[in-house]
Amino acid sequence: MNVMAAEWIVRLLGVYSGVGLVFAAVYLAIGIGRVDPAARGVSLRFRLLITPGCVALWPYLAARWVRAMRKEVAP
């Protein structure tokens, strides 16, 4: 039973990381400047540097991006 649980944990971490990698690519290309105006026009080197953090923290960053988009739409 423990082996099956470990396999599921590894699979879930793989899915989480995969979703995070896709999210990070989109976020670093489009969303980072909307969430943080100071990050507009940052270099590719900086974007590559923060990619692991974006992959790991993608749910938090996604929530911030949604909040930033709501502020843009609000009158």
Chimera marker file (.cmm) of the C-alpha trace (Angstrom):
<marker_set name="trace">
<marker id="1" x="0.000" y="0.000" z="0.000" r="1" g="1" b="0" radius="0.5"/>
<marker id="2" x="2.834" y="2.433" z="0.746" r="1" g="1" b="0" radius="0.5"/>
<marker id="3" x="4.306" y="1.973" z="-2.731" r="1" g="1" b="0" radius="0.5"/>
<marker id="4" x="0.986" y="2.899" z="-4.320" r="1" g="1" b="0" radius="0.5"/>
<marker id="5" x="0.730" y="6.007" z="-2.175" r="1" g="1" b="0" radius="0.5"/>
<marker id="6" x="4.260" y="7.025" z="-3.112" r="1" g="1" b="0" radius="0.5"/>
<marker id="7" x="3.482" y="6.519" z="-6.792" r="1" g="1" b="0" radius="0.5"/>
<marker id="8" x="0.412" y="8.739" z="-6.520" r="1" g="1" b="0" radius="0.5"/>
<marker id="9" x="2.378" y="11.437" z="-4.727" r="1" g="1" b="0" radius="0.5"/>
<marker id="10" x="5.032" y="11.390" z="-7.440" r="1" g="1" b="0" radius="0.5"/>
<marker id="11" x="2.348" y="11.545" z="-10.142" r="1" g="1" b="0" radius="0.5"/>
<marker id="12" x="0.595" y="14.444" z="-8.440" r="1" g="1" b="0" radius="0.5"/>
<marker id="13" x="3.885" y="16.318" z="-8.104" r="1" g="1" b="0" radius="0.5"/>
<marker id="14" x="4.534" y="15.680" z="-11.787" r="1" g="1" b="0" radius="0.5"/>
<marker id="15" x="1.136" y="17.056" z="-12.769" r="1" g="1" b="0" radius="0.5"/>
<marker id="16" x="1.588" y="20.053" z="-10.443" r="1" g="1" b="0" radius="0.5"/>
<marker id="17" x="5.004" y="20.777" z="-11.941" r="1" g="1" b="0" radius="0.5"/>
<marker id="18" x="3.742" y="20.330" z="-15.488" r="1" g="1" b="0" radius="0.5"/>
<marker id="19" x="0.883" y="22.748" z="-14.962" r="1" g="1" b="0" radius="0.5"/>
<marker id="20" x="3.306" y="25.109" z="-13.243" r="1" g="1" b="0" radius="0.5"/>
<marker id="21" x="5.714" y="24.994" z="-16.167" r="1" g="1" b="0" radius="0.5"/>
<marker id="22" x="2.983" y="25.834" z="-18.671" r="1" g="1" b="0" radius="0.5"/>
<marker id="23" x="1.663" y="28.559" z="-16.393" r="1" g="1" b="0" radius="0.5"/>
<marker id="24" x="5.152" y="30.008" z="-15.889" r="1" g="1" b="0" radius="0.5"/>
<marker id="25" x="5.716" y="30.251" z="-19.636" r="1" g="1" b="0" radius="0.5"/>
<marker id="26" x="2.477" y="32.179" z="-20.147" r="1" g="1" b="0" radius="0.5"/>
<marker id="27" x="2.881" y="34.250" z="-16.996" r="1" g="1" b="0" radius="0.5"/>
<marker id="28" x="6.434" y="35.294" z="-17.806" r="1" g="1" b="0" radius="0.5"/>
<marker id="29" x="5.475" y="36.186" z="-21.372" r="1" g="1" b="0" radius="0.5"/>
<marker id="30" x="2.237" y="38.060" z="-20.646" r="1" g="1" b="0" radius="0.5"/>
<marker id="31" x="1.188" y="38.293" z="-17.018" r="1" g="1" b="0" radius="0.5"/>
<marker id="32" x="4.218" y="39.479" z="-15.092" r="1" g="1" b="0" radius="0.5"/>
<marker id="33" x="3.914" y="43.047" z="-16.323" r="1" g="1" b="0" radius="0.5"/>
<marker id="34" x="0.229" y="43.166" z="-15.451" r="1" g="1" b="0" radius="0.5"/>
<marker id="35" x="0.749" y="41.867" z="-11.923" r="1" g="1" b="0" radius="0.5"/>
<marker id="36" x="3.813" y="43.980" z="-11.187" r="1" g="1" b="0" radius="0.5"/>
<marker id="37" x="4.269" y="47.137" z="-13.283" r="1" g="1" b="0" radius="0.5"/>
<marker id="38" x="7.913" y="47.327" z="-12.191" r="1" g="1" b="0" radius="0.5"/>
<marker id="39" x="8.527" y="44.035" z="-14.000" r="1" g="1" b="0" radius="0.5"/>
<marker id="40" x="7.532" y="45.394" z="-17.409" r="1" g="1" b="0" radius="0.5"/>
<marker id="41" x="10.365" y="45.051" z="-19.851" r="1" g="1" b="0" radius="0.5"/>
<marker id="42" x="12.602" y="42.907" z="-17.656" r="1" g="1" b="0" radius="0.5"/>
<marker id="43" x="15.333" y="40.921" z="-19.344" r="1" g="1" b="0" radius="0.5"/>
<marker id="44" x="15.198" y="37.313" z="-20.428" r="1" g="1" b="0" radius="0.5"/>
<marker id="45" x="17.894" y="36.534" z="-17.863" r="1" g="1" b="0" radius="0.5"/>
<marker id="46" x="15.641" y="37.773" z="-15.049" r="1" g="1" b="0" radius="0.5"/>
<marker id="47" x="12.680" y="35.800" z="-16.390" r="1" g="1" b="0" radius="0.5"/>
<marker id="48" x="14.772" y="32.628" z="-16.496" r="1" g="1" b="0" radius="0.5"/>
<marker id="49" x="15.985" y="33.314" z="-12.972" r="1" g="1" b="0" radius="0.5"/>
<marker id="50" x="12.475" y="33.483" z="-11.531" r="1" g="1" b="0" radius="0.5"/>
<marker id="51" x="11.043" y="30.587" z="-13.581" r="1" g="1" b="0" radius="0.5"/>
<marker id="52" x="11.547" y="27.926" z="-10.846" r="1" g="1" b="0" radius="0.5"/>
<marker id="53" x="9.714" y="30.101" z="-8.345" r="1" g="1" b="0" radius="0.5"/>
<marker id="54" x="6.867" y="30.650" z="-10.802" r="1" g="1" b="0" radius="0.5"/>
<marker id="55" x="6.596" y="26.902" z="-11.370" r="1" g="1" b="0" radius="0.5"/>
<marker id="56" x="6.508" y="26.214" z="-7.632" r="1" g="1" b="0" radius="0.5"/>
<marker id="57" x="4.169" y="29.059" z="-6.681" r="1" g="1" b="0" radius="0.5"/>
<marker id="58" x="1.858" y="29.037" z="-9.683" r="1" g="1" b="0" radius="0.5"/>
<marker id="59" x="-1.454" y="28.902" z="-7.728" r="1" g="1" b="0" radius="0.5"/>
<marker id="60" x="-0.511" y="32.035" z="-5.773" r="1" g="1" b="0" radius="0.5"/>
<marker id="61" x="0.678" y="33.860" z="-8.889" r="1" g="1" b="0" radius="0.5"/>
<marker id="62" x="-2.445" y="32.836" z="-10.799" r="1" g="1" b="0" radius="0.5"/>
<marker id="63" x="-4.613" y="34.308" z="-8.044" r="1" g="1" b="0" radius="0.5"/>
<marker id="64" x="-2.615" y="37.555" z="-8.125" r="1" g="1" b="0" radius="0.5"/>
<marker id="65" x="-2.935" y="37.704" z="-11.899" r="1" g="1" b="0" radius="0.5"/>
<marker id="66" x="-6.721" y="37.252" z="-11.686" r="1" g="1" b="0" radius="0.5"/>
<marker id="67" x="-6.935" y="40.027" z="-9.069" r="1" g="1" b="0" radius="0.5"/>
<marker id="68" x="-4.834" y="42.323" z="-11.260" r="1" g="1" b="0" radius="0.5"/>
<marker id="69" x="-7.089" y="41.642" z="-14.249" r="1" g="1" b="0" radius="0.5"/>
<marker id="70" x="-10.180" y="42.425" z="-12.177" r="1" g="1" b="0" radius="0.5"/>
<marker id="71" x="-8.683" y="45.766" z="-11.158" r="1" g="1" b="0" radius="0.5"/>
<marker id="72" x="-8.032" y="46.605" z="-14.828" r="1" g="1" b="0" radius="0.5"/>
<marker id="73" x="-11.667" y="45.916" z="-15.734" r="1" g="1" b="0" radius="0.5"/>
<marker id="74" x="-13.226" y="47.642" z="-12.712" r="1" g="1" b="0" radius="0.5"/>
<marker id="75" x="-14.430" y="51.214" z="-13.333" r="1" g="1" b="0" radius="0.5"/>
<link id1="1" id2="2" r="1" g="1" b="0" radius="0.2"/>
<link id1="2" id2="3" r="1" g="1" b="0" radius="0.2"/>
<link id1="3" id2="4" r="1" g="1" b="0" radius="0.2"/>
<link id1="4" id2="5" r="1" g="1" b="0" radius="0.2"/>
<link id1="5" id2="6" r="1" g="1" b="0" radius="0.2"/>
<link id1="6" id2="7" r="1" g="1" b="0" radius="0.2"/>
<link id1="7" id2="8" r="1" g="1" b="0" radius="0.2"/>
<link id1="8" id2="9" r="1" g="1" b="0" radius="0.2"/>
<link id1="9" id2="10" r="1" g="1" b="0" radius="0.2"/>
<link id1="10" id2="11" r="1" g="1" b="0" radius="0.2"/>
<link id1="11" id2="12" r="1" g="1" b="0" radius="0.2"/>
<link id1="12" id2="13" r="1" g="1" b="0" radius="0.2"/>
<link id1="13" id2="14" r="1" g="1" b="0" radius="0.2"/>
<link id1="14" id2="15" r="1" g="1" b="0" radius="0.2"/>
<link id1="15" id2="16" r="1" g="1" b="0" radius="0.2"/>
<link id1="16" id2="17" r="1" g="1" b="0" radius="0.2"/>
<link id1="17" id2="18" r="1" g="1" b="0" radius="0.2"/>
<link id1="18" id2="19" r="1" g="1" b="0" radius="0.2"/>
<link id1="19" id2="20" r="1" g="1" b="0" radius="0.2"/>
<link id1="20" id2="21" r="1" g="1" b="0" radius="0.2"/>
<link id1="21" id2="22" r="1" g="1" b="0" radius="0.2"/>
<link id1="22" id2="23" r="1" g="1" b="0" radius="0.2"/>
<link id1="23" id2="24" r="1" g="1" b="0" radius="0.2"/>
<link id1="24" id2="25" r="1" g="1" b="0" radius="0.2"/>
<link id1="25" id2="26" r="1" g="1" b="0" radius="0.2"/>
<link id1="26" id2="27" r="1" g="1" b="0" radius="0.2"/>
<link id1="27" id2="28" r="1" g="1" b="0" radius="0.2"/>
<link id1="28" id2="29" r="1" g="1" b="0" radius="0.2"/>
<link id1="29" id2="30" r="1" g="1" b="0" radius="0.2"/>
<link id1="30" id2="31" r="1" g="1" b="0" radius="0.2"/>
<link id1="31" id2="32" r="1" g="1" b="0" radius="0.2"/>
<link id1="32" id2="33" r="1" g="1" b="0" radius="0.2"/>
<link id1="33" id2="34" r="1" g="1" b="0" radius="0.2"/>
<link id1="34" id2="35" r="1" g="1" b="0" radius="0.2"/>
<link id1="35" id2="36" r="1" g="1" b="0" radius="0.2"/>
<link id1="36" id2="37" r="1" g="1" b="0" radius="0.2"/>
<link id1="37" id2="38" r="1" g="1" b="0" radius="0.2"/>
<link id1="38" id2="39" r="1" g="1" b="0" radius="0.2"/>
<link id1="39" id2="40" r="1" g="1" b="0" radius="0.2"/>
<link id1="40" id2="41" r="1" g="1" b="0" radius="0.2"/>
<link id1="41" id2="42" r="1" g="1" b="0" radius="0.2"/>
<link id1="42" id2="43" r="1" g="1" b="0" radius="0.2"/>
<link id1="43" id2="44" r="1" g="1" b="0" radius="0.2"/>
<link id1="44" id2="45" r="1" g="1" b="0" radius="0.2"/>
<link id1="45" id2="46" r="1" g="1" b="0" radius="0.2"/>
<link id1="46" id2="47" r="1" g="1" b="0" radius="0.2"/>
<link id1="47" id2="48" r="1" g="1" b="0" radius="0.2"/>
<link id1="48" id2="49" r="1" g="1" b="0" radius="0.2"/>
<link id1="49" id2="50" r="1" g="1" b="0" radius="0.2"/>
<link id1="50" id2="51" r="1" g="1" b="0" radius="0.2"/>
<link id1="51" id2="52" r="1" g="1" b="0" radius="0.2"/>
<link id1="52" id2="53" r="1" g="1" b="0" radius="0.2"/>
<link id1="53" id2="54" r="1" g="1" b="0" radius="0.2"/>
<link id1="54" id2="55" r="1" g="1" b="0" radius="0.2"/>
<link id1="55" id2="56" r="1" g="1" b="0" radius="0.2"/>
<link id1="56" id2="57" r="1" g="1" b="0" radius="0.2"/>
<link id1="57" id2="58" r="1" g="1" b="0" radius="0.2"/>
<link id1="58" id2="59" r="1" g="1" b="0" radius="0.2"/>
<link id1="59" id2="60" r="1" g="1" b="0" radius="0.2"/>
<link id1="60" id2="61" r="1" g="1" b="0" radius="0.2"/>
<link id1="61" id2="62" r="1" g="1" b="0" radius="0.2"/>
<link id1="62" id2="63" r="1" g="1" b="0" radius="0.2"/>
<link id1="63" id2="64" r="1" g="1" b="0" radius="0.2"/>
<link id1="64" id2="65" r="1" g="1" b="0" radius="0.2"/>
<link id1="65" id2="66" r="1" g="1" b="0" radius="0.2"/>
<link id1="66" id2="67" r="1" g="1" b="0" radius="0.2"/>
<link id1="67" id2="68" r="1" g="1" b="0" radius="0.2"/>
<link id1="68" id2="69" r="1" g="1" b="0" radius="0.2"/>
<link id1="69" id2="70" r="1" g="1" b="0" radius="0.2"/>
<link id1="70" id2="71" r="1" g="1" b="0" radius="0.2"/>
<link id1="71" id2="72" r="1" g="1" b="0" radius="0.2"/>
<link id1="72" id2="73" r="1" g="1" b="0" radius="0.2"/>
<link id1="73" id2="74" r="1" g="1" b="0" radius="0.2"/>
<link id1="74" id2="75" r="1" g="1" b="0" radius="0.2"/>
</marker_set>
